[in-house]
Amino acid sequence: MAQLSAAEKAKYERDGYVVPQWRLPKARVDTMRAALDQLIADNPGIRPEKLVSAHLEEGKNSEGVKGSMAFLDLARDPDLVELVSGVIGEDVILWGCQVFCKPGGDGLETPFHQDGHYWPIRPLANCTVWVALDASTRENGCLRVIPGSQRDKKLLSHLREDRQDLVLTQRISDPAFREEDAVDIELEPGQMSLHDIYMIHGANVNRSPKRRAGVAIRYMPGTSVFERDLMATSDASGYKVDFSSRPLWLLRGQDRTGRNDFKTGHGS
């Protein structure tokens, strides 16, 4: 069973991210790579960096993506839930899963940003698990983070850039931000990183010939509410999201608020 060590929990608390020792078995990585290839083939009109709600399978979801049950199965995997519970507590709610696949040669830049600007979670609390399906390196645009940027639990100022060559349209503009403080998170297939909702992070353009694909899975604690009406639909990220119909799954523990809606988006 996967489990964060005391040292890994301390690193997450201190730096806002951690790369656990535990990783997906090779057979599971192979399964997910095949699912990714099918996902891309099923969504020919969508940039592979913008495959939002990849875990929602029934036809095209309200965000325009035809998803795959394989990604939902991964997001609900008991080992991942165990890792997440080590940093957000025993009440774990799944609410999102997005594929970020940067093709070799023209994979888009992800500007440095904080996730809390994009999501209707109140109070803001979330752990993102970023699972590498390909090798993720400096050369092909791996995730980059600013260690410790989550500690004050504040959202810093961002500016919007309406450009087609970006994965996301908001870029941090706070004068305190220093890109030279960024750390590259290089991962082998099956490795993963966990990061906090306030963590400043981004990724460079992929100009290498090698694809860089990962799955970002979003989990919030049962002490927060997914406020659908706060951002029912939004294009603030540079592509459409529909939080009004986004399903939630209570994977462990309980909803401490009693206000989360676990029926919407699950069908009849």
C-alpha positions as CSV (number, residue, x, y, z in Angstrom):
1,M,0.0,0.0,0.0
2,A,1.3,3.5,-0.9
3,Q,1.9,5.8,2.0
4,L,3.8,9.0,2.5
5,S,6.6,8.9,5.0
6,A,7.0,11.4,7.8
7,A,9.8,13.1,5.8
8,E,7.6,13.3,2.7
9,K,4.7,14.9,4.6
10,A,7.1,17.4,6.2
11,K,8.5,18.3,2.8
12,Y,5.0,18.9,1.4
13,E,4.2,21.1,4.4
14,R,7.4,23.0,4.1
15,D,7.8,23.3,0.3
16,G,4.3,22.8,-1.0
17,Y,5.1,19.8,-3.1
18,V,6.7,16.3,-2.8
19,V,7.7,13.5,-5.1
20,P,6.7,10.3,-3.2
21,Q,8.9,7.3,-3.3
22,W,5.9,5.2,-4.4
23,R,5.1,5.1,-8.1
24,L,2.7,3.4,-10.4
25,P,3.7,-0.1,-11.5
26,K,4.9,-0.4,-15.1
27,A,1.9,-2.4,-16.2
28,R,-0.4,0.4,-15.0
29,V,1.7,3.0,-16.8
30,D,1.4,1.0,-20.0
31,T,-2.4,0.8,-19.6
32,M,-2.6,4.5,-19.0
33,R,-0.4,5.3,-22.0
34,A,-2.7,3.3,-24.2
35,A,-5.7,5.1,-22.7
36,L,-4.0,8.4,-23.4
37,D,-3.4,7.5,-27.1
38,Q,-7.1,6.6,-27.4
39,L,-8.1,9.8,-25.6
40,I,-6.2,11.9,-28.1
41,A,-7.6,9.9,-31.0
42,D,-11.1,10.5,-29.7
43,N,-10.6,14.2,-29.4
44,P,-9.0,15.3,-32.7
45,G,-10.1,18.9,-32.5
46,I,-8.7,19.6,-29.0
47,R,-5.1,20.5,-28.2
48,P,-3.7,17.6,-26.1
49,E,-2.7,20.0,-23.4
50,K,-6.3,21.0,-22.8
51,L,-8.1,17.6,-22.3
52,V,-10.1,18.7,-19.3
53,S,-12.3,16.2,-17.4
54,A,-10.6,13.3,-19.1
55,H,-12.2,11.0,-16.6
56,L,-15.8,11.7,-17.7
57,E,-16.7,9.0,-20.3
58,E,-20.3,9.3,-21.4
59,G,-20.1,10.9,-24.8
60,K,-18.7,14.3,-24.9
61,N,-18.9,16.0,-21.6
62,S,-20.2,19.5,-21.1
63,E,-16.6,20.8,-21.6
64,G,-16.4,19.2,-25.1
65,V,-14.1,16.3,-24.3
66,K,-14.8,12.6,-24.8
67,G,-13.2,11.0,-21.7
68,S,-12.1,7.6,-20.6
69,M,-13.0,5.4,-17.7
70,A,-9.4,4.5,-17.4
71,F,-8.6,8.0,-16.0
72,L,-11.5,7.8,-13.5
73,D,-10.2,4.4,-12.4
74,L,-6.7,5.9,-11.9
75,A,-8.2,8.9,-10.0
76,R,-10.0,6.6,-7.6
77,D,-7.1,4.2,-7.1
78,P,-6.7,3.4,-3.4
79,D,-3.0,4.0,-3.5
80,L,-3.4,7.5,-4.8
81,V,-6.1,8.2,-2.3
82,E,-3.8,7.0,0.5
83,L,-1.0,9.4,-0.7
84,V,-3.4,12.3,-0.8
85,S,-4.9,11.6,2.6
86,G,-1.4,12.0,4.0
87,V,-1.5,15.7,3.2
88,I,-5.1,16.8,3.2
89,G,-6.5,14.4,5.8
90,E,-8.8,11.4,5.9
91,D,-11.7,13.1,4.1
92,V,-10.9,13.0,0.3
93,I,-13.2,14.3,-2.5
94,L,-12.3,13.8,-6.1
95,W,-13.5,16.6,-8.4
96,G,-11.2,16.9,-11.4
97,C,-8.9,15.1,-13.8
98,Q,-7.1,16.7,-16.7
99,V,-4.5,15.5,-19.2
100,F,-1.6,17.8,-20.0
101,C,0.1,16.2,-23.1
102,K,2.7,18.4,-24.7
103,P,3.6,17.1,-28.2
104,G,7.2,17.1,-29.2
105,G,8.3,20.2,-31.1
106,D,5.3,22.4,-30.3
107,G,4.1,21.6,-26.8
108,L,2.6,24.8,-25.3
109,E,3.9,26.9,-22.4
110,T,2.1,26.8,-19.1
111,P,2.6,30.2,-17.5
112,F,3.5,30.4,-13.8
113,H,0.3,30.6,-11.8
114,Q,-1.6,29.5,-8.7
115,D,-4.5,27.1,-9.2
116,G,-6.6,28.8,-6.6
117,H,-7.4,31.6,-9.2
118,Y,-9.3,29.1,-11.4
119,W,-11.3,26.9,-9.0
120,P,-14.6,27.4,-7.0
121,I,-13.4,25.7,-3.8
122,R,-14.1,27.5,-0.6
123,P,-12.1,27.6,1.6
124,L,-9.3,27.0,-0.9
125,A,-7.7,23.7,-0.2
126,N,-6.7,21.0,-2.7
127,C,-3.9,18.5,-3.5
128,T,-3.1,17.9,-7.2
129,V,-1.4,14.6,-8.0
130,W,0.5,15.0,-11.3
131,V,1.2,11.5,-12.7
132,A,3.9,11.2,-15.4
133,L,3.0,8.9,-18.3
134,D,6.0,9.9,-20.3
135,A,9.4,10.9,-19.0
136,S,9.1,14.5,-17.9
137,T,12.4,16.4,-18.2
138,R,13.8,19.9,-18.5
139,E,14.2,19.3,-22.2
140,N,10.5,18.5,-22.8
141,G,8.9,21.0,-20.5
142,C,8.6,19.4,-17.0
143,L,6.6,21.0,-14.2
144,R,8.4,23.8,-12.4
145,V,7.6,25.0,-8.9
146,I,8.5,27.8,-6.5
147,P,9.2,25.9,-3.2
148,G,7.5,27.5,-0.2
149,S,5.3,29.8,-2.3
150,Q,2.2,28.2,-0.6
151,R,3.1,29.1,3.0
152,D,1.2,32.4,3.3
153,K,-1.9,30.8,1.7
154,K,-2.4,34.0,-0.4
155,L,-3.4,34.4,-4.0
156,L,-1.0,36.8,-5.7
157,S,-1.8,39.1,-8.5
158,H,-2.1,37.6,-12.0
159,L,-2.5,39.2,-15.5
160,R,-4.5,37.7,-18.4
161,E,-2.9,37.0,-21.7
162,D,-5.2,36.0,-24.5
163,R,-2.7,34.0,-26.6
164,Q,-3.1,30.8,-28.5
165,D,0.4,29.5,-27.6
166,L,-0.4,29.1,-23.9
167,V,-2.0,26.3,-22.0
168,L,-3.5,28.7,-19.5
169,T,-4.2,32.4,-20.0
170,Q,-3.3,33.8,-16.5
171,R,0.3,34.5,-15.6
172,I,1.5,35.6,-12.1
173,S,2.5,39.3,-12.1
174,D,3.2,39.9,-8.5
175,P,6.6,41.8,-8.1
176,A,7.6,39.3,-5.4
177,F,7.7,36.4,-7.9
178,R,11.1,35.4,-9.0
179,E,11.3,32.8,-11.8
180,E,14.9,32.1,-11.0
181,D,13.7,30.4,-7.7
182,A,11.9,27.7,-9.7
183,V,12.8,24.1,-9.3
184,D,12.4,21.5,-12.1
185,I,10.4,18.4,-11.2
186,E,11.8,15.7,-13.4
187,L,9.9,12.5,-13.4
188,E,10.1,9.0,-14.9
189,P,7.0,7.3,-16.2
190,G,4.9,6.3,-13.2
191,Q,6.4,8.8,-10.8
192,M,4.3,11.6,-9.6
193,S,4.3,14.9,-7.7
194,L,1.8,16.2,-5.2
195,H,1.3,20.0,-4.9
196,D,-0.7,22.5,-2.9
197,I,-3.4,24.8,-4.4
198,Y,-1.4,27.9,-3.5
199,M,1.9,26.6,-5.0
200,I,3.2,28.8,-7.8
201,H,4.1,26.5,-10.7
202,G,4.3,26.4,-14.5
203,A,6.1,24.6,-17.4
204,N,8.2,25.7,-20.4
205,V,7.5,25.1,-24.0
206,N,8.4,21.6,-25.3
207,R,10.8,22.2,-28.2
208,S,12.3,18.7,-27.9
209,P,11.3,15.8,-30.2
210,K,9.9,13.9,-27.2
211,R,6.3,14.1,-26.0
212,R,5.6,15.0,-22.4
213,A,2.3,13.7,-21.0
214,G,1.0,13.7,-17.5
215,V,-2.4,13.5,-15.7
216,A,-3.3,16.1,-13.1
217,I,-5.9,14.7,-10.6
218,R,-7.6,17.1,-8.2
219,Y,-8.6,16.2,-4.7
220,M,-10.1,18.5,-2.0
221,P,-10.7,17.8,1.7
222,G,-14.1,17.3,3.2
223,T,-13.8,20.6,5.0
224,S,-14.2,22.5,1.8
225,V,-17.2,23.1,-0.5
226,F,-17.2,22.9,-4.3
227,E,-19.3,26.1,-4.9
228,R,-20.8,25.4,-8.3
229,D,-22.5,28.8,-8.5
230,L,-19.3,30.7,-7.9
231,M,-18.0,29.9,-11.4
232,A,-20.7,27.9,-13.1
233,T,-19.0,28.1,-16.4
234,S,-15.7,29.8,-17.1
235,D,-13.1,30.4,-19.8
236,A,-10.6,32.0,-17.5
237,S,-8.2,29.2,-18.1
238,G,-8.2,29.7,-21.8
239,Y,-10.6,26.8,-22.5
240,K,-14.2,26.1,-21.4
241,V,-14.8,24.5,-18.0
242,D,-18.3,23.8,-16.6
243,F,-18.3,23.5,-12.9
244,S,-22.1,23.5,-12.7
245,S,-22.2,19.9,-14.0
246,R,-18.8,18.6,-12.7
247,P,-19.4,15.4,-10.6
248,L,-17.8,14.9,-7.2
249,W,-16.8,11.6,-5.6
250,L,-16.4,11.1,-1.9
251,L,-13.5,8.6,-1.9
252,R,-12.7,8.5,1.8
253,G,-14.2,9.8,5.1
254,Q,-17.1,12.2,5.0
255,D,-18.2,15.6,3.8
256,R,-17.6,17.6,6.9
257,T,-19.5,20.6,5.5
258,G,-22.7,18.7,4.6
259,R,-23.0,21.1,1.6
260,N,-21.2,19.2,-1.2
261,D,-23.4,17.9,-4.0
262,F,-22.5,14.3,-5.0
263,K,-25.5,13.8,-7.4
264,T,-24.9,16.4,-10.1
265,G,-23.1,15.0,-13.1
266,H,-23.5,11.3,-12.3
267,G,-26.5,10.7,-14.6
268,S,-29.9,9.4,-13.6
